[in-house]
Amino acid sequence: MNITNKSPVALVTGSSGGLGLAIARTFLEAGYRVVITGRDVSRLDAAKASLGRDSYVAIACGDVSEPQGAADAVQTAVSQFGRLDVLVNCVGTSDRGLAENLTLERLDELIRQNVHTALLCSVAAIPQLEIDQGVIVNIGSLASKVGARYLGGYVAAKHALAGLTQQMRLELKPRGIHVGLVNPGPIRRDDAGSRYQSRVEEDANVPAAAAKPGGGTKIKGLPPESVANAVLHCVRYRRPDLVLPRYLRLLIAVGHISPRLGDWLLLKFTSSKG
């Protein structure tokens, strides 16, 4: 799709690699000008080079878990492109372990990465998004919907993000800003099973399978491009809440209606000690 100096603008946080970069690429291919963010300028430079269309991609290097970093990211979009139509809050950190072993320090870290970043970037972006009648999309997780085992403080952090998203959606709707939540299951990664190996090995009561994507859930990994397309769909059609894969929305709804059945389903779909 052709991009011009009047094309809409999307700011994607945490986009120097992984899912964030896939989202940035999807929006660029859909005709958006894009701002990518991260804390490592060399990774951002490489990400920008991989995207191509140099004049339609801007870099904002900084820590969006800090107010100044969030404000600078939004300012980059406005100063470079003159508007902001979409904010995708993609910064996040997962976890592994038992809830009884979760420290307050670790929980604070997870809340900072998964919730503070979304809040700070959204607050910084609201004035411009109101002008352009834009959209905020927060990247949640299946852990935003259910309390699966062995995910440490990740469940608490993503539930907090889900609640914040709905509150913001209701409060910002009268101002013309839509706020949506995209909740993907495990996402395919080249390092699947290795990032959380050390955390799993620290606790003999956590099965080795919990190191895998989704804590070892028996759900096929999603291609990052599929999740990115869902984010674009959320923006285009102002969808409030998407679950991927889609068939899990029914199972989640059943679990909320019948907690006993919901627990049984979670035990069935997540890793076991065996």
Secondary structure as UniProt FT lines:
FT   TURN            5..6
FT   STRAND          9..12
FT   HELIX           18..29
FT   TURN            30..31
FT   STRAND          33..38
FT   HELIX           41..51
FT   HELIX           54..56
FT   STRAND          57..61
FT   TURN            64..65
FT   HELIX           67..81
FT   STRAND          86..89
FT   HELIX           99..101
FT   HELIX           104..111
FT   HELIX           112..116
FT   HELIX           117..132
FT   STRAND          135..139
FT   HELIX           142..144
FT   TURN            149..150
FT   TURN            152..153
FT   HELIX           154..172
FT   HELIX           173..175
FT   STRAND          178..184
FT   TURN            190..196
FT   HELIX           197..201
FT   TURN            204..205
FT   HELIX           208..211
FT   HELIX           213..215
FT   HELIX           224..237
FT   STRAND          241..244
FT   TURN            246..247
FT   HELIX           248..257
FT   HELIX           259..269
//
